[in-house]
Amino acid sequence: MPLNKDALGTKTDEFTYEVEAEKTIEYAKATNEDNPAFIDEGQGGGVIAPPVFAVVPAWTASGAAMSAVVPPPDFLRLVHGEQDITYFTPVRPGDTLTSVAEIVSVEEKATGETATARITTTNQDGEKTTVQDMTIFIRGGGGGARPPKEPEPDRGEPDVTVTQKVDEDQTFRYAKASGDHNPIHQDENVAKAAGLPGIINHGLCTMAFTSKAAIDNLCGGDPNRLRRLKVRFSKPVLPGQEITSKFWKTGESDGVTTYAFETFNPDGAAVIKDGIVEVAS
């Protein structure tokens, strides 16, 4: 069934979320974060939520938006295509967050269809914390020929290269911390029935790994300098694998430095493409 284009422009109700230190710290540890800003409650000012935790309070709103555009039979063909998060105000334990999602794009591609929900989250003071675009892809169908593959840009040697290890139990820890219990991340048989080689890492967990790489190596360890993180998921990551992220500086304007990045598995295949990081001076 085609996506419901009549849902374009519709907004969800408001959904609220109470932020607790226990939950933000659990999320940090589930993504192998060791930055004191996220896990050390004894530091001055207390902890803040790690960047990709932003998806947790926005989860219900994004789900409601996608339910309006994706027919129920197509949920089994749905994959997470892209996530693009812009950061404004840090999220802290004790915050009451309100999220509203709007369907901003429904498009037909050569091999399927895409829909994008834009989720805006504000805190109890009316301050915007994040705006994030979540794009899903429905496999199969589509129209027209596949566009010609564009050559990979020659960026030269990366400015920063970071290698990280995905733990064998990563998906189980992340499922508990995030609330995303999709069985392809926890049940080998379900994953293989879906055509996967086995249990795969949550895409947003892989994204959280790249946020750590960016904060540690591009932001001087200060998460408040991270202004934007965008990824396009291109290949599954398996538990136990090492992933390597390569960052290239692409520009600087108005006190913000922009980097392009890609993340690769041990075979050299890109698992994240078209990555963007924006860092405040």
Secondary structure, 3 states (H helix, E strand, C coil): CCCCHHHCCCECCCEEEECCHHHHHHHHHHCCCCCHHHHCCCCCCCCCCCHHHHHCCCHHHHHHHHHHHCCHHHHHHEEEEEEEEEECCCCCCCCEEEEEEEEEEEEECCCEEEEEEEEEEECCCCCEEEEEEEEEEEECCCCCCCCCCCCCCCCCCCCEEEEEECCCCHHHHHHHHHCCCCHHHCCHHHHHHCCCCCCCCCHHHHHHHHHHHHHHHHCCCCHHHEEEEEEEECCCCCCCCEEEEEEEEEEEECCEEEEEEEEECCCCCEEEEEEEEEEEC
